[in-house]
Amino acid sequence: MQNWLQENCPGLLKLSGSESTGLSHLDCHVWSAILEKYDKLQPKPKATDELKVAAHHLRSATTGTH
């Protein structure tokens, strides 16, 4: 997951020193909200490209950004 986030959401992960996830508390809340929306998503993405599109839409719906 971290590799995908680094490739597709540059700057989201702020890995430094001994931090294991690099996610701030706010990041965790946002990703939790996105995961809740993903759990309700039908049909589920079956390919990487479909997952990228779905992740973008879920993030936009969660954060109000486009």
mmCIF file of the N, C-alpha and C atoms, coordinates in Angstrom:
data_MODEL
# 
_entry.id   MODEL 
# 
loop_
_atom_site.group_PDB 
_atom_site.id 
_atom_site.type_symbol 
_atom_site.label_atom_id 
_atom_site.label_alt_id 
_atom_site.label_comp_id 
_atom_site.label_asym_id 
_atom_site.label_entity_id 
_atom_site.label_seq_id 
_atom_site.pdbx_PDB_ins_code 
_atom_site.Cartn_x 
_atom_site.Cartn_y 
_atom_site.Cartn_z 
_atom_site.occupancy 
_atom_site.B_iso_or_equiv 
_atom_site.pdbx_formal_charge 
_atom_site.auth_seq_id 
_atom_site.auth_comp_id 
_atom_site.auth_asym_id 
_atom_site.auth_atom_id 
_atom_site.pdbx_PDB_model_num 
ATOM 1   N N  . MET A 1 1  ? 0.826   -1.190 0.000   1.00 0.00 ? 1  MET A N  1 
ATOM 2   C CA . MET A 1 1  ? 0.000   0.000  0.000   1.00 0.00 ? 1  MET A CA 1 
ATOM 3   C C  . MET A 1 1  ? 0.867   1.249  0.000   1.00 0.00 ? 1  MET A C  1 
ATOM 4   N N  . GLN A 1 2  ? 1.943   1.249  0.798   1.00 0.00 ? 2  GLN A N  1 
ATOM 5   C CA . GLN A 1 2  ? 2.793   2.433  0.843   1.00 0.00 ? 2  GLN A CA 1 
ATOM 6   C C  . GLN A 1 2  ? 3.410   2.735  -0.512  1.00 0.00 ? 2  GLN A C  1 
ATOM 7   N N  . ASN A 1 3  ? 3.821   1.684  -1.247  1.00 0.00 ? 3  ASN A N  1 
ATOM 8   C CA . ASN A 1 3  ? 4.401   1.913  -2.566  1.00 0.00 ? 3  ASN A CA 1 
ATOM 9   C C  . ASN A 1 3  ? 3.388   2.562  -3.499  1.00 0.00 ? 3  ASN A C  1 
ATOM 10  N N  . TRP A 1 4  ? 2.146   2.061  -3.475  1.00 0.00 ? 4  TRP A N  1 
ATOM 11  C CA . TRP A 1 4  ? 1.105   2.625  -4.332  1.00 0.00 ? 4  TRP A CA 1 
ATOM 12  C C  . TRP A 1 4  ? 0.846   4.079  -3.950  1.00 0.00 ? 4  TRP A C  1 
ATOM 13  N N  . LEU A 1 5  ? 0.785   4.368  -2.648  1.00 0.00 ? 5  LEU A N  1 
ATOM 14  C CA . LEU A 1 5  ? 0.557   5.732  -2.197  1.00 0.00 ? 5  LEU A CA 1 
ATOM 15  C C  . LEU A 1 5  ? 1.700   6.647  -2.615  1.00 0.00 ? 5  LEU A C  1 
ATOM 16  N N  . GLN A 1 6  ? 2.935   6.176  -2.505  1.00 0.00 ? 6  GLN A N  1 
ATOM 17  C CA . GLN A 1 6  ? 4.078   6.992  -2.899  1.00 0.00 ? 6  GLN A CA 1 
ATOM 18  C C  . GLN A 1 6  ? 4.031   7.312  -4.387  1.00 0.00 ? 6  GLN A C  1 
ATOM 19  N N  . GLU A 1 7  ? 3.625   6.341  -5.211  1.00 0.00 ? 7  GLU A N  1 
ATOM 20  C CA . GLU A 1 7  ? 3.570   6.542  -6.652  1.00 0.00 ? 7  GLU A CA 1 
ATOM 21  C C  . GLU A 1 7  ? 2.393   7.419  -7.064  1.00 0.00 ? 7  GLU A C  1 
ATOM 22  N N  . ASN A 1 8  ? 1.256   7.285  -6.387  1.00 0.00 ? 8  ASN A N  1 
ATOM 23  C CA . ASN A 1 8  ? 0.032   7.927  -6.831  1.00 0.00 ? 8  ASN A CA 1 
ATOM 24  C C  . ASN A 1 8  ? -0.400  9.123  -5.995  1.00 0.00 ? 8  ASN A C  1 
ATOM 25  N N  . CYS A 1 9  ? 0.153   9.273  -4.818  1.00 0.00 ? 9  CYS A N  1 
ATOM 26  C CA . CYS A 1 9  ? -0.185  10.390 -3.937  1.00 0.00 ? 9  CYS A CA 1 
ATOM 27  C C  . CYS A 1 9  ? 1.100   10.957 -3.346  1.00 0.00 ? 9  CYS A C  1 
ATOM 28  N N  . PRO A 1 10 ? 1.983   11.513 -4.206  1.00 0.00 ? 10 PRO A N  1 
ATOM 29  C CA . PRO A 1 10 ? 3.250   12.008 -3.696  1.00 0.00 ? 10 PRO A CA 1 
ATOM 30  C C  . PRO A 1 10 ? 3.032   13.022 -2.579  1.00 0.00 ? 10 PRO A C  1 
ATOM 31  N N  . GLY A 1 11 ? 3.839   12.928 -1.564  1.00 0.00 ? 11 GLY A N  1 
ATOM 32  C CA . GLY A 1 11 ? 3.737   13.852 -0.454  1.00 0.00 ? 11 GLY A CA 1 
ATOM 33  C C  . GLY A 1 11 ? 2.839   13.371 0.662   1.00 0.00 ? 11 GLY A C  1 
ATOM 34  N N  . LEU A 1 12 ? 1.989   12.386 0.406   1.00 0.00 ? 12 LEU A N  1 
ATOM 35  C CA . LEU A 1 12 ? 1.093   11.898 1.448   1.00 0.00 ? 12 LEU A CA 1 
ATOM 36  C C  . LEU A 1 12 ? 1.888   11.210 2.548   1.00 0.00 ? 12 LEU A C  1 
ATOM 37  N N  . LEU A 1 13 ? 2.798   10.351 2.120   1.00 0.00 ? 13 LEU A N  1 
ATOM 38  C CA . LEU A 1 13 ? 3.631   9.661  3.099   1.00 0.00 ? 13 LEU A CA 1 
ATOM 39  C C  . LEU A 1 13 ? 4.855   10.523 3.388   1.00 0.00 ? 13 LEU A C  1 
ATOM 40  N N  . LYS A 1 14 ? 5.084   10.779 4.635   1.00 0.00 ? 14 LYS A N  1 
ATOM 41  C CA . LYS A 1 14 ? 6.210   11.602 5.038   1.00 0.00 ? 14 LYS A CA 1 
ATOM 42  C C  . LYS A 1 14 ? 7.158   10.734 5.855   1.00 0.00 ? 14 LYS A C  1 
ATOM 43  N N  . LEU A 1 15 ? 7.753   9.770  5.195   1.00 0.00 ? 15 LEU A N  1 
ATOM 44  C CA . LEU A 1 15 ? 8.616   8.829  5.897   1.00 0.00 ? 15 LEU A CA 1 
ATOM 45  C C  . LEU A 1 15 ? 9.916   9.509  6.299   1.00 0.00 ? 15 LEU A C  1 
ATOM 46  N N  . SER A 1 16 ? 10.237  9.430  7.565   1.00 0.00 ? 16 SER A N  1 
ATOM 47  C CA . SER A 1 16 ? 11.503  9.979  8.042   1.00 0.00 ? 16 SER A CA 1 
ATOM 48  C C  . SER A 1 16 ? 11.882  9.272  9.323   1.00 0.00 ? 16 SER A C  1 
ATOM 49  N N  . GLY A 1 17 ? 13.157  9.018  9.460   1.00 0.00 ? 17 GLY A N  1 
ATOM 50  C CA . GLY A 1 17 ? 13.647  8.408  10.684  1.00 0.00 ? 17 GLY A CA 1 
ATOM 51  C C  . GLY A 1 17 ? 12.985  7.084  10.985  1.00 0.00 ? 17 GLY A C  1 
ATOM 52  N N  . SER A 1 18 ? 12.451  6.969  12.206  1.00 0.00 ? 18 SER A N  1 
ATOM 53  C CA . SER A 1 18 ? 11.910  5.692  12.654  1.00 0.00 ? 18 SER A CA 1 
ATOM 54  C C  . SER A 1 18 ? 10.398  5.595  12.507  1.00 0.00 ? 18 SER A C  1 
ATOM 55  N N  . GLU A 1 19 ? 9.763   6.563  11.835  1.00 0.00 ? 19 GLU A N  1 
ATOM 56  C CA . GLU A 1 19 ? 8.308   6.486  11.655  1.00 0.00 ? 19 GLU A CA 1 
ATOM 57  C C  . GLU A 1 19 ? 7.986   5.269  10.808  1.00 0.00 ? 19 GLU A C  1 
ATOM 58  N N  . SER A 1 20 ? 7.074   4.449  11.289  1.00 0.00 ? 20 SER A N  1 
ATOM 59  C CA . SER A 1 20 ? 6.780   3.211  10.573  1.00 0.00 ? 20 SER A CA 1 
ATOM 60  C C  . SER A 1 20 ? 5.799   3.419  9.434   1.00 0.00 ? 20 SER A C  1 
ATOM 61  N N  . THR A 1 21 ? 4.822   4.290  9.583   1.00 0.00 ? 21 THR A N  1 
ATOM 62  C CA . THR A 1 21 ? 3.839   4.462  8.523   1.00 0.00 ? 21 THR A CA 1 
ATOM 63  C C  . THR A 1 21 ? 3.977   5.782  7.812   1.00 0.00 ? 21 THR A C  1 
ATOM 64  N N  . GLY A 1 22 ? 4.436   6.812  8.500   1.00 0.00 ? 22 GLY A N  1 
ATOM 65  C CA . GLY A 1 22 ? 4.554   8.114  7.889   1.00 0.00 ? 22 GLY A CA 1 
ATOM 66  C C  . GLY A 1 22 ? 3.228   8.840  7.778   1.00 0.00 ? 22 GLY A C  1 
ATOM 67  N N  . LEU A 1 23 ? 2.156   8.265  8.296   1.00 0.00 ? 23 LEU A N  1 
ATOM 68  C CA . LEU A 1 23 ? 0.845   8.896  8.209   1.00 0.00 ? 23 LEU A CA 1 
ATOM 69  C C  . LEU A 1 23 ? 0.567   9.699  9.475   1.00 0.00 ? 23 LEU A C  1 
ATOM 70  N N  . SER A 1 24 ? 0.100   10.929 9.268   1.00 0.00 ? 24 SER A N  1 
ATOM 71  C CA . SER A 1 24 ? -0.292  11.735 10.413  1.00 0.00 ? 24 SER A CA 1 
ATOM 72  C C  . SER A 1 24 ? -1.658  11.265 10.904  1.00 0.00 ? 24 SER A C  1 
ATOM 73  N N  . HIS A 1 25 ? -2.079  11.775 12.048  1.00 0.00 ? 25 HIS A N  1 
ATOM 74  C CA . HIS A 1 25 ? -3.402  11.413 12.569  1.00 0.00 ? 25 HIS A CA 1 
ATOM 75  C C  . HIS A 1 25 ? -4.498  11.839 11.599  1.00 0.00 ? 25 HIS A C  1 
ATOM 76  N N  . LEU A 1 26 ? -4.345  13.008 10.991  1.00 0.00 ? 26 LEU A N  1 
ATOM 77  C CA . LEU A 1 26 ? -5.328  13.470 10.018  1.00 0.00 ? 26 LEU A CA 1 
ATOM 78  C C  . LEU A 1 26 ? -5.358  12.550 8.806   1.00 0.00 ? 26 LEU A C  1 
ATOM 79  N N  . ASP A 1 27 ? -4.182  12.150 8.326   1.00 0.00 ? 27 ASP A N  1 
ATOM 80  C CA . ASP A 1 27 ? -4.122  11.214 7.195   1.00 0.00 ? 27 ASP A CA 1 
ATOM 81  C C  . ASP A 1 27 ? -4.873  9.934  7.523   1.00 0.00 ? 27 ASP A C  1 
ATOM 82  N N  . CYS A 1 28 ? -4.678  9.429  8.732   1.00 0.00 ? 28 CYS A N  1 
ATOM 83  C CA . CYS A 1 28 ? -5.350  8.187  9.140   1.00 0.00 ? 28 CYS A CA 1 
ATOM 84  C C  . CYS A 1 28 ? -6.864  8.348  9.141   1.00 0.00 ? 28 CYS A C  1 
ATOM 85  N N  . HIS A 1 29 ? -7.348  9.504  9.595   1.00 0.00 ? 29 HIS A N  1 
ATOM 86  C CA . HIS A 1 29 ? -8.792  9.740  9.598   1.00 0.00 ? 29 HIS A CA 1 
ATOM 87  C C  . HIS A 1 29 ? -9.332  9.810  8.175   1.00 0.00 ? 29 HIS A C  1 
ATOM 88  N N  . VAL A 1 30 ? -8.606  10.489 7.294   1.00 0.00 ? 30 VAL A N  1 
ATOM 89  C CA . VAL A 1 30 ? -9.043  10.599 5.898   1.00 0.00 ? 30 VAL A CA 1 
ATOM 90  C C  . VAL A 1 30 ? -9.056  9.223  5.253   1.00 0.00 ? 30 VAL A C  1 
ATOM 91  N N  . TRP A 1 31 ? -7.982  8.444  5.443   1.00 0.00 ? 31 TRP A N  1 
ATOM 92  C CA . TRP A 1 31 ? -7.930  7.115  4.833   1.00 0.00 ? 31 TRP A CA 1 
ATOM 93  C C  . TRP A 1 31 ? -8.978  6.192  5.426   1.00 0.00 ? 31 TRP A C  1 
ATOM 94  N N  . SER A 1 32 ? -9.298  6.369  6.692   1.00 0.00 ? 32 SER A N  1 
ATOM 95  C CA . SER A 1 32 ? -10.366 5.574  7.302   1.00 0.00 ? 32 SER A CA 1 
ATOM 96  C C  . SER A 1 32 ? -11.704 5.881  6.639   1.00 0.00 ? 32 SER A C  1 
ATOM 97  N N  . ALA A 1 33 ? -11.957 7.159  6.389   1.00 0.00 ? 33 ALA A N  1 
ATOM 98  C CA . ALA A 1 33 ? -13.201 7.558  5.721   1.00 0.00 ? 33 ALA A CA 1 
ATOM 99  C C  . ALA A 1 33 ? -13.245 7.013  4.290   1.00 0.00 ? 33 ALA A C  1 
ATOM 100 N N  . ILE A 1 34 ? -12.100 7.056  3.610   1.00 0.00 ? 34 ILE A N  1 
ATOM 101 C CA . ILE A 1 34 ? -12.030 6.519  2.249   1.00 0.00 ? 34 ILE A CA 1 
ATOM 102 C C  . ILE A 1 34 ? -12.280 5.015  2.265   1.00 0.00 ? 34 ILE A C  1 
ATOM 103 N N  . LEU A 1 35 ? -11.696 4.315  3.232   1.00 0.00 ? 35 LEU A N  1 
ATOM 104 C CA . LEU A 1 35 ? -11.895 2.868  3.324   1.00 0.00 ? 35 LEU A CA 1 
ATOM 105 C C  . LEU A 1 35 ? -13.358 2.521  3.566   1.00 0.00 ? 35 LEU A C  1 
ATOM 106 N N  . GLU A 1 36 ? -14.035 3.308  4.408   1.00 0.00 ? 36 GLU A N  1 
ATOM 107 C CA . GLU A 1 36 ? -15.467 3.069  4.634   1.00 0.00 ? 36 GLU A CA 1 
ATOM 108 C C  . GLU A 1 36 ? -16.248 3.201  3.330   1.00 0.00 ? 36 GLU A C  1 
ATOM 109 N N  . LYS A 1 37 ? -15.923 4.217  2.531   1.00 0.00 ? 37 LYS A N  1 
ATOM 110 C CA . LYS A 1 37 ? -16.599 4.395  1.243   1.00 0.00 ? 37 LYS A CA 1 
ATOM 111 C C  . LYS A 1 37 ? -16.245 3.255  0.289   1.00 0.00 ? 37 LYS A C  1 
ATOM 112 N N  . TYR A 1 38 ? -14.972 2.802  0.319   1.00 0.00 ? 38 TYR A N  1 
ATOM 113 C CA . TYR A 1 38 ? -14.554 1.706  -0.545  1.00 0.00 ? 38 TYR A CA 1 
ATOM 114 C C  . TYR A 1 38 ? -15.325 0.426  -0.207  1.00 0.00 ? 38 TYR A C  1 
ATOM 115 N N  . ASP A 1 39 ? -15.531 0.184  1.075   1.00 0.00 ? 39 ASP A N  1 
ATOM 116 C CA . ASP A 1 39 ? -16.254 -1.022 1.489   1.00 0.00 ? 39 ASP A CA 1 
ATOM 117 C C  . ASP A 1 39 ? -17.659 -1.065 0.894   1.00 0.00 ? 39 ASP A C  1 
ATOM 118 N N  . LYS A 1 40 ? -18.245 0.105  0.637   1.00 0.00 ? 40 LYS A N  1 
ATOM 119 C CA . LYS A 1 40 ? -19.600 0.180  0.070   1.00 0.00 ? 40 LYS A CA 1 
ATOM 120 C C  . LYS A 1 40 ? -19.593 0.216  -1.458  1.00 0.00 ? 40 LYS A C  1 
ATOM 121 N N  . LEU A 1 41 ? -18.413 0.354  -2.044  1.00 0.00 ? 41 LEU A N  1 
ATOM 122 C CA . LEU A 1 41 ? -18.287 0.496  -3.492  1.00 0.00 ? 41 LEU A CA 1 
ATOM 123 C C  . LEU A 1 41 ? -18.662 -0.798 -4.208  1.00 0.00 ? 41 LEU A C  1 
ATOM 124 N N  . GLN A 1 42 ? -19.540 -0.666 -5.203  1.00 0.00 ? 42 GLN A N  1 
ATOM 125 C CA . GLN A 1 42 ? -19.939 -1.808 -6.025  1.00 0.00 ? 42 GLN A CA 1 
ATOM 126 C C  . GLN A 1 42 ? -20.007 -1.357 -7.479  1.00 0.00 ? 42 GLN A C  1 
ATOM 127 N N  . PRO A 1 43 ? -19.464 -2.093 -8.409  1.00 0.00 ? 43 PRO A N  1 
ATOM 128 C CA . PRO A 1 43 ? -18.610 -3.259 -8.230  1.00 0.00 ? 43 PRO A CA 1 
ATOM 129 C C  . PRO A 1 43 ? -17.211 -2.826 -7.781  1.00 0.00 ? 43 PRO A C  1 
ATOM 130 N N  . LYS A 1 44 ? -16.467 -3.740 -7.192  1.00 0.00 ? 44 LYS A N  1 
ATOM 131 C CA . LYS A 1 44 ? -15.109 -3.473 -6.749  1.00 0.00 ? 44 LYS A CA 1 
ATOM 132 C C  . LYS A 1 44 ? -14.178 -3.423 -7.970  1.00 0.00 ? 44 LYS A C  1 
ATOM 133 N N  . PRO A 1 45 ? -13.163 -2.570 -7.931  1.00 0.00 ? 45 PRO A N  1 
ATOM 134 C CA . PRO A 1 45 ? -12.180 -2.535 -9.021  1.00 0.00 ? 45 PRO A CA 1 
ATOM 135 C C  . PRO A 1 45 ? -11.468 -3.882 -9.140  1.00 0.00 ? 45 PRO A C  1 
ATOM 136 N N  . LYS A 1 46 ? -11.179 -4.267 -10.383 1.00 0.00 ? 46 LYS A N  1 
ATOM 137 C CA . LYS A 1 46 ? -10.518 -5.553 -10.610 1.00 0.00 ? 46 LYS A CA 1 
ATOM 138 C C  . LYS A 1 46 ? -9.116  -5.381 -11.169 1.00 0.00 ? 46 LYS A C  1 
ATOM 139 N N  . ALA A 1 47 ? -8.763  -4.193 -11.577 1.00 0.00 ? 47 ALA A N  1 
ATOM 140 C CA . ALA A 1 47 ? -7.448  -3.934 -12.154 1.00 0.00 ? 47 ALA A CA 1 
ATOM 141 C C  . ALA A 1 47 ? -6.863  -2.689 -11.496 1.00 0.00 ? 47 ALA A C  1 
ATOM 142 N N  . THR A 1 48 ? -5.550  -2.553 -11.608 1.00 0.00 ? 48 THR A N  1 
ATOM 143 C CA . THR A 1 48 ? -4.860  -1.415 -10.998 1.00 0.00 ? 48 THR A CA 1 
ATOM 144 C C  . THR A 1 48 ? -5.411  -0.094 -11.501 1.00 0.00 ? 48 THR A C  1 
ATOM 145 N N  . ASP A 1 49 ? -5.631  0.014  -12.804 1.00 0.00 ? 49 ASP A N  1 
ATOM 146 C CA . ASP A 1 49 ? -6.162  1.265  -13.362 1.00 0.00 ? 49 ASP A CA 1 
ATOM 147 C C  . ASP A 1 49 ? -7.538  1.588  -12.795 1.00 0.00 ? 49 ASP A C  1 
ATOM 148 N N  . GLU A 1 50 ? -8.375  0.567  -12.647 1.00 0.00 ? 50 GLU A N  1 
ATOM 149 C CA . GLU A 1 50 ? -9.702  0.773  -12.063 1.00 0.00 ? 50 GLU A CA 1 
ATOM 150 C C  . GLU A 1 50 ? -9.587  1.219  -10.601 1.00 0.00 ? 50 GLU A C  1 
ATOM 151 N N  . LEU A 1 51 ? -8.634  0.634  -9.873  1.00 0.00 ? 51 LEU A N  1 
ATOM 152 C CA . LEU A 1 51 ? -8.424  1.004  -8.474  1.00 0.00 ? 51 LEU A CA 1 
ATOM 153 C C  . LEU A 1 51 ? -7.943  2.451  -8.359  1.00 0.00 ? 51 LEU A C  1 
ATOM 154 N N  . LYS A 1 52 ? -7.075  2.879  -9.261  1.00 0.00 ? 52 LYS A N  1 
ATOM 155 C CA . LYS A 1 52 ? -6.586  4.263  -9.250  1.00 0.00 ? 52 LYS A CA 1 
ATOM 156 C C  . LYS A 1 52 ? -7.743  5.240  -9.455  1.00 0.00 ? 52 LYS A C  1 
ATOM 157 N N  . VAL A 1 53 ? -8.619  4.939  -10.415 1.00 0.00 ? 53 VAL A N  1 
ATOM 158 C CA . VAL A 1 53 ? -9.769  5.805  -10.682 1.00 0.00 ? 53 VAL A CA 1 
ATOM 159 C C  . VAL A 1 53 ? -10.698 5.821  -9.475  1.00 0.00 ? 53 VAL A C  1 
ATOM 160 N N  . ALA A 1 54 ? -10.978 4.640  -8.925  1.00 0.00 ? 54 ALA A N  1 
ATOM 161 C CA . ALA A 1 54 ? -11.859 4.555  -7.761  1.00 0.00 ? 54 ALA A CA 1 
ATOM 162 C C  . ALA A 1 54 ? -11.265 5.308  -6.577  1.00 0.00 ? 54 ALA A C  1 
ATOM 163 N N  . ALA A 1 55 ? -9.954  5.152  -6.340  1.00 0.00 ? 55 ALA A N  1 
ATOM 164 C CA . ALA A 1 55 ? -9.303  5.844  -5.225  1.00 0.00 ? 55 ALA A CA 1 
ATOM 165 C C  . ALA A 1 55 ? -9.397  7.349  -5.395  1.00 0.00 ? 55 ALA A C  1 
ATOM 166 N N  . HIS A 1 56 ? -9.219  7.827  -6.616  1.00 0.00 ? 56 HIS A N  1 
ATOM 167 C CA . HIS A 1 56 ? -9.329  9.264  -6.875  1.00 0.00 ? 56 HIS A CA 1 
ATOM 168 C C  . HIS A 1 56 ? -10.745 9.758  -6.571  1.00 0.00 ? 56 HIS A C  1 
ATOM 169 N N  . HIS A 1 57 ? -11.741 9.033  -7.044  1.00 0.00 ? 57 HIS A N  1 
ATOM 170 C CA . HIS A 1 57 ? -13.134 9.434  -6.801  1.00 0.00 ? 57 HIS A CA 1 
ATOM 171 C C  . HIS A 1 57 ? -13.495 9.362  -5.316  1.00 0.00 ? 57 HIS A C  1 
ATOM 172 N N  . LEU A 1 58 ? -13.044 8.310  -4.649  1.00 0.00 ? 58 LEU A N  1 
ATOM 173 C CA . LEU A 1 58 ? -13.327 8.179  -3.218  1.00 0.00 ? 58 LEU A CA 1 
ATOM 174 C C  . LEU A 1 58 ? -12.671 9.293  -2.417  1.00 0.00 ? 58 LEU A C  1 
ATOM 175 N N  . ARG A 1 59 ? -11.409 9.615  -2.767  1.00 0.00 ? 59 ARG A N  1 
ATOM 176 C CA . ARG A 1 59 ? -10.709 10.698 -2.071  1.00 0.00 ? 59 ARG A CA 1 
ATOM 177 C C  . ARG A 1 59 ? -11.413 12.017 -2.306  1.00 0.00 ? 59 ARG A C  1 
ATOM 178 N N  . SER A 1 60 ? -11.790 12.263 -3.547  1.00 0.00 ? 60 SER A N  1 
ATOM 179 C CA . SER A 1 60 ? -12.498 13.510 -3.873  1.00 0.00 ? 60 SER A CA 1 
ATOM 180 C C  . SER A 1 60 ? -13.816 13.618 -3.119  1.00 0.00 ? 60 SER A C  1 
ATOM 181 N N  . ALA A 1 61 ? -14.543 12.510 -3.049  1.00 0.00 ? 61 ALA A N  1 
ATOM 182 C CA . ALA A 1 61 ? -15.828 12.508 -2.345  1.00 0.00 ? 61 ALA A CA 1 
ATOM 183 C C  . ALA A 1 61 ? -15.640 12.704 -0.845  1.00 0.00 ? 61 ALA A C  1 
ATOM 184 N N  . THR A 1 62 ? -14.525 12.230 -0.327  1.00 0.00 ? 62 THR A N  1 
ATOM 185 C CA . THR A 1 62 ? -14.258 12.310 1.109   1.00 0.00 ? 62 THR A CA 1 
ATOM 186 C C  . THR A 1 62 ? -13.750 13.697 1.505   1.00 0.00 ? 62 THR A C  1 
ATOM 187 N N  . THR A 1 63 ? -12.855 14.248 0.694   1.00 0.00 ? 63 THR A N  1 
ATOM 188 C CA . THR A 1 63 ? -12.188 15.499 1.060   1.00 0.00 ? 63 THR A CA 1 
ATOM 189 C C  . THR A 1 63 ? -12.807 16.720 0.397   1.00 0.00 ? 63 THR A C  1 
ATOM 190 N N  . GLY A 1 64 ? -13.682 16.492 -0.588  1.00 0.00 ? 64 GLY A N  1 
ATOM 191 C CA . GLY A 1 64 ? -14.308 17.614 -1.295  1.00 0.00 ? 64 GLY A CA 1 
ATOM 192 C C  . GLY A 1 64 ? -13.390 18.241 -2.329  1.00 0.00 ? 64 GLY A C  1 
ATOM 193 N N  . THR A 1 65 ? -12.326 17.529 -2.738  1.00 0.00 ? 65 THR A N  1 
ATOM 194 C CA . THR A 1 65 ? -11.409 18.035 -3.757  1.00 0.00 ? 65 THR A CA 1 
ATOM 195 C C  . THR A 1 65 ? -11.658 17.322 -5.068  1.00 0.00 ? 65 THR A C  1 
ATOM 196 N N  . HIS A 1 66 ? -11.138 17.876 -6.153  1.00 0.00 ? 66 HIS A N  1 
ATOM 197 C CA . HIS A 1 66 ? -11.327 17.260 -7.475  1.00 0.00 ? 66 HIS A CA 1 
ATOM 198 C C  . HIS A 1 66 ? -10.022 16.971 -8.138  1.00 0.00 ? 66 HIS A C  1 
# 
